[in-house]
Amino acid sequence: AWVGPILGLSALRIGLAGILVGAGTAMSNGCTSGHGILGNARFSIRSMVSTIIFMVSGIATATLFSTASWRATISSADKFQPW
């Protein structure tokens, strides 16, 4: 179910997030799953560095943009029935 409006997310913000994910994928020559699972299994240095950067970026983003404010909204969104 589309919960963007319930979480207070605009289409512009979601679109910008998608563009940033696409740019990061292009810059790292692969996606998080490809590097994190397959690349690390092959002991690829590029994949190890990329995975570390992905993890540090994710932790920094979660820390800077405290997710505690919308956690309660998600639990209420799970109960939302649009029909």
N, C-alpha and C positions, 0 to 999 in steps of 0.2 A: 504494500500500500504506500502511496505517495504521502510522506509525512513532512515534506519540506515546509509547507505553511504552518503546520502545527509546531514545528521546532523554531519557527521564526526565521527560516532561511529563504532568501530571495533567489530567484532564478539566476540573477546576475552573479551572486556570490557562489552558487553551485557551479555555474559555468566557468567562473574564474578558477575555482578549485580544479575543475577538470582540465583546463588549459595548463595549469601549473603541474599537474600530474603528468600530462603528456609531454611537457617540456623536460621534466626530470627524467622521464623514461628515455627520451631521445638523447639527452646529455650523457646518460650512463650506459647507453647502448644496450638496454634491456630493462625488463620490469623487475620489481622486487622479488617476485616468485622465481623468475628465471635465474637471477643472481643468487638469491638466498638459498634456493634448494639445489638447482642443477649446477650452478657455477661453483658454489662452495663444495659440493660433492666431488667436483673435478679438481679441487684445490687451486682454483683460478685466483690469482692475486687481485685482478680487476674486480672479480665478484666479491672477494672478501672486503676490499676497500669500499665498494659500493654498498654492501650490506651494513657495514659500520656507519657509513654516512646516512643511510636510510634510517637506521635505528636512532642515531643521535638527533637527526632532524625531527623524527617523530616525538621523541622525548622532549626536545626543546619546544616544539609546537604545543604539546599537551601541557607543558609547564607554563608557557607564556599565556596561552589562551585557556585559562582554567575551565575545565569541562564540568566542574561541579554545578554550575548554574543551570545547565540543561539536562542533567541526569534525571531530575524529577519529571521533566517534560517528556522524556522518552518513556518512562514507565506509564505515564498517562496516555501517551500516544499508542502504546501497545493495546490499550483498551478501546481506542477510537475505532468505531465501525462506521464507515461512510455510507452504508446502505441502510 
